[in-house]
Amino acid sequence: MGDRLTFLGHSTVLVDLDGVRVLTDPLLGHMTGVIRRQVPVWPPGTLTGLDVVFISHGHWDHLDISSLRTLPGRPALIVPVGLGRIVAKASLGPVHELRAGDRLQIGDLTLEAVHAEHGRRRSLFTTSEDALGVLVTGSTGVYFAGDTELFPAMTDLTGRVDVALLPVGGWGPRLGVGHMDPGRAAEAAGRISPAVAIPIHWGTLYPLGLRRLASRRFERPAPAFRAAVAARAPGVEVRILEPGESMELGRGAIR
Protein backbone atom coordinates (compact mmCIF):
# COMPACT_ATOMS: atom_id res chain seq x y z
CA MET A 1 0.00 0.00 0.00
CA GLY A 2 2.93 2.36 0.48
CA ASP A 3 3.24 5.00 3.15
CA ARG A 4 -0.19 6.28 4.11
CA LEU A 5 -2.42 7.30 6.96
CA THR A 6 -6.02 6.06 7.26
CA PHE A 7 -8.66 7.53 9.58
CA LEU A 8 -10.95 4.79 10.90
CA GLY A 9 -13.21 7.00 13.04
CA HIS A 10 -13.04 8.65 16.48
CA SER A 11 -9.36 8.36 17.53
CA THR A 12 -8.56 5.21 15.57
CA VAL A 13 -5.89 5.89 12.95
CA LEU A 14 -3.79 3.42 10.97
CA VAL A 15 -0.32 4.69 10.07
CA ASP A 16 1.62 2.71 7.45
CA LEU A 17 5.11 4.18 7.43
CA ASP A 18 8.53 2.81 6.47
CA GLY A 19 7.29 -0.78 6.51
CA VAL A 20 5.72 -0.53 9.99
CA ARG A 21 1.97 -0.58 10.77
CA VAL A 22 0.88 1.49 13.78
CA LEU A 23 -2.73 1.60 15.03
CA THR A 24 -3.95 4.15 17.57
CA ASP A 25 -6.74 3.78 20.14
CA PRO A 26 -8.69 1.04 18.32
CA LEU A 27 -12.44 1.39 18.78
CA LEU A 28 -13.92 -0.89 16.14
CA GLY A 29 -17.52 -1.21 17.31
CA HIS A 30 -20.04 0.43 19.61
CA MET A 31 -19.17 1.69 23.05
CA THR A 32 -21.01 0.04 25.88
CA GLY A 33 -24.25 1.60 27.05
CA VAL A 34 -25.98 4.34 25.06
CA ILE A 35 -23.03 5.61 22.98
CA ARG A 36 -23.35 4.22 19.46
CA ARG A 37 -21.04 4.20 16.47
CA GLN A 38 -22.66 5.94 13.52
CA VAL A 39 -20.12 5.16 10.79
CA PRO A 40 -19.27 1.77 9.25
CA VAL A 41 -17.00 -0.57 11.20
CA TRP A 42 -13.62 -1.19 9.59
CA PRO A 43 -13.24 -4.93 8.83
CA PRO A 44 -10.62 -6.39 11.22
CA GLY A 45 -9.14 -8.40 8.34
CA THR A 46 -7.90 -5.15 6.82
CA LEU A 47 -5.69 -4.69 9.87
CA THR A 48 -3.49 -7.71 9.26
CA GLY A 49 0.21 -7.25 9.77
CA LEU A 50 -0.04 -4.74 12.61
CA ASP A 51 3.28 -4.15 14.35
CA VAL A 52 2.22 -1.93 17.24
CA VAL A 53 -0.93 -0.58 18.88
CA PHE A 54 -0.72 2.67 20.82
CA ILE A 55 -3.26 3.39 23.59
CA SER A 56 -3.31 7.02 24.71
CA HIS A 57 -5.24 6.59 27.99
CA GLY A 58 -7.70 4.38 29.80
CA HIS A 59 -11.06 5.96 28.99
CA TRP A 60 -13.50 3.50 27.49
CA ASP A 61 -13.68 5.15 24.07
CA HIS A 62 -9.89 4.80 23.69
CA LEU A 63 -9.03 1.59 25.52
CA ASP A 64 -11.60 -0.98 24.38
CA ILE A 65 -10.64 -4.54 25.24
CA SER A 66 -13.22 -6.09 22.89
CA SER A 67 -11.71 -4.17 19.96
CA LEU A 68 -8.20 -5.23 20.94
CA ARG A 69 -9.30 -8.87 20.99
CA THR A 70 -10.48 -8.66 17.37
CA LEU A 71 -7.07 -7.56 16.09
CA PRO A 72 -5.18 -10.20 14.11
CA GLY A 73 -1.65 -11.25 14.96
CA ARG A 74 0.38 -10.30 17.99
CA PRO A 75 1.24 -6.61 17.71
CA ALA A 76 3.12 -4.92 20.54
CA LEU A 77 1.01 -2.73 22.82
CA ILE A 78 2.17 0.67 24.07
CA VAL A 79 0.26 2.16 27.01
CA PRO A 80 0.77 4.73 29.77
CA VAL A 81 2.28 3.37 32.97
CA GLY A 82 -0.44 1.72 35.01
CA LEU A 83 -2.51 0.24 32.18
CA GLY A 84 -0.33 -2.72 31.26
CA ARG A 85 -2.33 -5.28 33.23
CA ILE A 86 -5.55 -4.09 31.55
CA VAL A 87 -4.36 -4.49 27.95
CA ALA A 88 -2.64 -7.78 28.78
CA LYS A 89 -6.16 -9.26 28.96
CA ALA A 90 -6.36 -8.96 25.18
CA SER A 91 -3.60 -11.60 24.84
CA LEU A 92 -1.79 -9.88 21.98
CA GLY A 93 1.94 -9.21 21.86
CA PRO A 94 4.39 -7.71 24.36
CA VAL A 95 3.19 -4.78 26.48
CA HIS A 96 5.31 -1.65 26.95
CA GLU A 97 4.36 0.90 29.61
CA LEU A 98 5.78 4.34 28.82
CA ARG A 99 6.04 7.75 30.43
CA ALA A 100 6.24 11.06 28.60
CA GLY A 101 9.68 11.32 27.00
CA ASP A 102 10.23 7.54 26.76
CA ARG A 103 11.08 6.17 23.31
CA LEU A 104 10.64 2.80 21.67
CA GLN A 105 12.16 1.63 18.40
CA ILE A 106 9.87 -0.44 16.17
CA GLY A 107 11.58 -1.33 12.91
CA ASP A 108 12.71 1.90 11.28
CA LEU A 109 10.34 4.01 13.38
CA THR A 110 10.87 5.73 16.71
CA LEU A 111 7.77 6.11 18.87
CA GLU A 112 8.14 8.81 21.52
CA ALA A 113 5.54 9.22 24.27
CA VAL A 114 4.33 12.81 24.60
CA HIS A 115 2.48 14.37 27.52
CA ALA A 116 -1.30 14.84 27.14
CA GLU A 117 -3.38 17.06 29.40
CA HIS A 118 -6.30 14.72 30.07
CA GLY A 119 -7.91 12.53 32.70
CA ARG A 120 -6.07 9.40 33.83
CA ARG A 121 -8.77 7.38 35.58
CA ARG A 122 -10.44 4.39 33.92
CA SER A 123 -12.45 3.24 36.91
CA LEU A 124 -12.59 3.62 40.66
CA PHE A 125 -9.75 1.11 40.98
CA THR A 126 -7.75 1.69 37.79
CA THR A 127 -5.78 4.77 36.82
CA SER A 128 -2.56 5.55 34.98
CA GLU A 129 0.28 7.88 35.79
CA ASP A 130 -0.56 10.11 32.84
CA ALA A 131 -2.37 10.32 29.53
CA LEU A 132 -0.12 10.30 26.48
CA GLY A 133 0.16 11.24 22.86
CA VAL A 134 2.78 9.77 20.57
CA LEU A 135 5.23 11.17 18.04
CA VAL A 136 5.98 8.62 15.31
CA THR A 137 9.23 9.52 13.59
CA GLY A 138 10.57 7.98 10.41
CA SER A 139 10.70 9.36 6.87
CA THR A 140 7.65 11.39 7.98
CA GLY A 141 6.88 12.73 11.46
CA VAL A 142 3.32 11.96 12.62
CA TYR A 143 1.99 13.30 15.93
CA PHE A 144 -1.08 11.65 17.42
CA ALA A 145 -2.33 13.82 20.29
CA GLY A 146 -4.76 11.32 21.82
CA ASP A 147 -7.17 13.28 24.02
CA THR A 148 -5.69 16.48 25.35
CA GLU A 149 -6.20 20.08 26.27
CA LEU A 150 -3.60 22.67 25.24
CA PHE A 151 -0.36 22.44 27.21
CA PRO A 152 2.78 24.62 27.09
CA ALA A 153 5.19 21.90 25.91
CA MET A 154 3.31 21.54 22.62
CA THR A 155 5.75 24.10 21.24
CA ASP A 156 8.55 21.56 21.79
CA LEU A 157 7.09 19.62 18.82
CA THR A 158 7.70 22.51 16.41
CA GLY A 159 9.89 21.40 13.52
CA ARG A 160 9.41 17.70 14.28
CA VAL A 161 5.89 17.12 12.94
CA ASP A 162 4.80 16.79 9.32
CA VAL A 163 1.26 15.55 10.09
CA ALA A 164 -0.61 16.34 13.32
CA LEU A 165 -3.70 14.35 14.33
CA LEU A 166 -5.63 16.68 16.64
CA PRO A 167 -8.89 16.01 18.54
CA VAL A 168 -11.52 18.64 17.77
CA GLY A 169 -14.79 17.42 19.29
CA GLY A 170 -16.52 14.81 21.41
CA TRP A 171 -19.51 12.51 21.60
CA GLY A 172 -21.62 13.97 24.41
CA PRO A 173 -23.98 16.94 24.70
CA ARG A 174 -21.04 19.06 25.84
CA LEU A 175 -17.26 18.90 25.64
CA GLY A 176 -15.75 17.94 28.98
CA VAL A 177 -12.53 19.00 30.67
CA GLY A 178 -9.36 17.82 28.97
CA HIS A 179 -10.60 18.19 25.40
CA MET A 180 -10.01 20.75 22.66
CA ASP A 181 -12.80 22.36 20.69
CA PRO A 182 -12.06 23.44 17.08
CA GLY A 183 -10.68 26.83 18.19
CA ARG A 184 -8.27 25.42 20.78
CA ALA A 185 -7.24 22.66 18.35
CA ALA A 186 -6.44 25.38 15.82
CA GLU A 187 -4.27 27.07 18.45
CA ALA A 188 -2.51 23.72 18.94
CA ALA A 189 -1.87 23.57 15.20
CA GLY A 190 -0.36 27.05 15.40
CA ARG A 191 1.93 26.04 18.26
CA ILE A 192 3.11 22.82 16.58
CA SER A 193 3.20 24.18 13.02
CA PRO A 194 2.88 20.90 11.11
CA ALA A 195 2.62 20.85 7.34
CA VAL A 196 -0.77 19.13 7.60
CA ALA A 197 -3.31 18.94 10.43
CA ILE A 198 -6.05 16.29 10.44
CA PRO A 199 -9.04 16.53 12.80
CA ILE A 200 -9.92 13.39 14.78
CA HIS A 201 -12.33 12.61 17.65
CA TRP A 202 -15.42 13.89 15.84
CA GLY A 203 -18.47 12.58 13.96
CA THR A 204 -18.17 8.90 14.92
CA LEU A 205 -19.96 8.36 18.24
CA TYR A 206 -23.38 9.69 19.17
CA PRO A 207 -25.60 9.25 22.22
CA LEU A 208 -28.35 6.80 21.29
CA GLY A 209 -31.17 8.54 19.43
CA LEU A 210 -29.44 11.87 18.93
CA ARG A 211 -28.06 11.46 15.43
CA ARG A 212 -31.37 12.38 13.80
CA LEU A 213 -32.04 15.22 16.23
CA ALA A 214 -28.57 16.75 16.54
CA SER A 215 -26.34 15.36 13.81
CA ARG A 216 -24.80 18.75 12.98
CA ARG A 217 -23.50 19.09 16.55
CA PHE A 218 -21.25 16.06 15.98
CA GLU A 219 -20.37 16.68 12.33
CA ARG A 220 -19.48 20.38 12.36
CA PRO A 221 -16.26 20.32 14.48
CA ALA A 222 -14.11 19.28 11.49
CA PRO A 223 -15.14 22.11 9.14
CA ALA A 224 -15.08 24.51 12.09
CA PHE A 225 -11.49 23.41 12.76
CA ARG A 226 -10.55 24.08 9.13
CA ALA A 227 -11.99 27.59 9.34
CA ALA A 228 -10.24 28.29 12.66
CA VAL A 229 -6.87 27.11 11.34
CA ALA A 230 -7.25 29.30 8.25
CA ALA A 231 -7.72 32.27 10.57
CA ARG A 232 -5.12 31.45 13.24
CA ALA A 233 -2.46 29.33 11.51
CA PRO A 234 -2.79 29.96 7.77
CA GLY A 235 0.49 28.19 7.04
CA VAL A 236 -0.99 24.85 8.12
CA GLU A 237 -2.98 22.81 5.61
CA VAL A 238 -6.07 21.06 6.99
CA ARG A 239 -7.21 17.80 5.45
CA ILE A 240 -10.52 16.37 6.61
CA LEU A 241 -10.68 12.60 6.27
CA GLU A 242 -13.98 10.78 6.55
CA PRO A 243 -13.80 7.38 8.31
CA GLY A 244 -12.11 4.96 5.92
CA GLU A 245 -10.36 7.67 3.91
CA SER A 246 -6.59 7.81 3.55
CA MET A 247 -3.86 10.24 2.64
CA GLU A 248 -0.44 9.40 1.31
CA LEU A 249 2.61 10.16 3.39
CA GLY A 250 5.96 11.26 2.01
CA ARG A 251 7.54 14.25 0.37
CA GLY A 252 5.36 14.03 -2.71
CA ALA A 253 2.15 14.12 -0.68
CA ILE A 254 3.09 16.63 2.03
CA ARG A 255 4.44 20.02 1.09
PyMOL commands that set and color helices and strands:
alter all, ss='L'
color gray80, all
select helices_A, chain A and resi 44-47+65-70+84-90+152-157+182-192+211-219+221-232
alter helices_A, ss='H'
color red, helices_A
select strands_A, chain A and resi 4-7+13-17+20-24+35-37+52-54+76-80+95-98+103-106+109-116+131-137+141-144+163-167+196-200+205-207+237-238+246-248
alter strands_A, ss='S'
color yellow, strands_A
deselect
rebuild
show_as cartoon
